[in-house]
């Protein structure tokens, strides 16, 4: 398991960080009360989340609301099987003030007692100084853009850079329209159609009879190998450009036989090569 606590100064990039972590396959829970962190990570230990990656975001309001000494928190979490690391995001007071002025968002510590933004930032820094000292990873975002922060986190947290982009493989039927979110679309209507085989008509590409029929033709094998070569050549190029999610769609007439078989095969090949892949069939049950 790979578990993180994401905390730090408001305005330092926790929201950007959590989006980057989600793109890297982490299951993320935002604004988890500090007193429930051990419960959260114990649940994670029993979870069936595919990637085994979990992150909990904790902000200053939680430390303020629950009186748990921060070193005690570290000791309490260290005994867990998950043994979460702490990622602390920081930035200079000047940059944080400018970010709040630009976004016009309200600082979480502003209240009837703390009415000035500068005072709220100073209070938050005092409140979090202990957890910053205990952090395993500290990232100062003063000079870092949101995109650069995502790259920095990928560099810090990705043991294998292949995990940094989600590849979503899907099937669909052209008769129901093109999928709007597809980045790459392959049309496999040029191949023999199992729909016209009486024994296969009501089955789908998720069943071995249909899958084996589709790939029993040399044309299908040849087309798939060309597609596979293109995809695996292109993936590093997409990652280099900072793409966090790539949607590859296979289409046939109804979206039940040929497209499903091709999507299923590519998905399995991606998993074998260690890529973080997702799999869905838009029109399988229509």
Helices and strands as residue ranges (DSSP letters): E 2-8, H 14-23, E 27-29, G 34-36, H 37-45, E 53-57, H 60-65, H 70-78, E 85-90, H 93-103, H 117-134, E 137-140, H 146-157, G 161-164, E 166-173, G 174-176, E 184-187, G 194-196, H 208-214, H 218-240, E 245-252, H 258-272, E 276-281
